[in-house]
Amino acid sequence: MHYDYLIVGAGLFGAVFAREMTDLGKKVLVIDKRDHIAGNIYTESRMGINVHKYGAHIFHTSDKEVWEYACRFAEFNNYINSPVAVYKDELYNLPFNMNTFSKMWGIKTPAQARAIIEKQAEAEKDRIRKEKGTETFEAENLEEQALSLAGRDIYEKLVKGYTEKQWGRDCKQLPAFIIRRLPMRFIYDNNYFNDRYQGIPMGGYTEMVNKMLDGITVKTGVDYYDFVKMEGNVPAEPFESVAGDRFGKILFTGMIDEFFGYKLGTLEYRSLRFETEDLEDVDNYQGNAVVNYTEREVPYTRIIEHKHFEYGQGKGTIITREYPAEWKYGDEPYYPMNDDKNNELYAKYKELAEEFGNVLFGGRLGQYKYYNMDQVIRAALDMVAAEK
């Protein structure tokens, strides 16, 4: 069988590309090494609850075209992400807003909050300048950057521990650019995102991706490296499967360095470990879908209570604790480590990829970039437009 495209990965990027190319009259085959579609946005139904198996995914965008595209395949509820942060025995609203500042300092007005933040931030910059013996301030690490933006209280209670758990390093060892700015709202508003369009697909993300792939041949539980005829570390040309299927082009949404057999070196990622509990005798565990734990001493970064994403009212609940982890080969790569060293290595792989005119690289692993879901859809649509 001849296919115009072999699409490696049945996640969101691959599904959008497959849908659009099929609608353009192209013949595509989608494969995925997992035993299910939808990649990391996969949801599975248990106890009448759609469980986000690979961590919480909340759709949000200001791109009207992307929103309308997503709405072709799902009806979204009006879920608004309003996380809560726990520090020791204190509870704070996120993102940083007047509810946060009022709880932290017992103040009421934006002017009071600004004055405290500016006073603390200036004090930290003065201290750092004196310690370095310089007259100008330039943050040399994440800790200095955060202190100069938010002051000591916010940094110690809501930034430091969470960030160190997320990245597995002390904030003094992390580059300043990770926190270019700390969004602070001087209004009483717990809406985490500024985007106009937000929500969770009713029925779960798996059903949304399933509709995208309607009528398209999809094979799950298939490893690309066993499926395609290889020549060394790369697919032999012309592209064929070991069973004799032929492909005009390949869209690869896996790790770009793995595609090339890591010949230039290994790109780095952060990974996650999930610990999920079915609580049949608890109807409401924490009262919110997302609760962050900002102390370094608490090993997980957050607890997700899945039923609250879709306003579940039934018996029982399901929670997931998220533990950041060092990535090693064989683990699921979640967050590209987009520091200078890794970005330079990716640029070299990108140059190498340009030599393969009939291989496209997409998604967060193929393009080594952390994408939100709307950015994944936009990038896939842009790739389709370039292929027309």
Secondary structure, 3 states (H helix, E strand, C coil): CEEEEEEECCCHHHHHHHHHHHHCCCCEEEEECCCCCCHHHCEEEECCEEEECCCCCCEEECCHHHHHHHCCCCCECCCCCCCEEEECCEEEECCECHHHHHHHHCCCCHHHHHHHHHHHHHHHHHHHHHHHCCCCCCCCCHHHHHHHHHHHHHHHHHHHHHHHHHHCCCHHHCCHHHHCCCCECCCCCCCCCCCCEEECECCCHHHHHHHHCCCCEEEECCCHHHHECEECCEECCCEEECCCCEEEEEEECCCHHHHCCCCCCCCCEEEEEEEEEEECCCCCCCCCCEEEECCCCCCCCEEEEHHHHHCCCCCCEEEEEEEEEECCCCCCCCEECCCHHHHHHHHHHHHHHCCCCCEEECHHHHCCCCCCHHHHHHHHHHHHHHHC
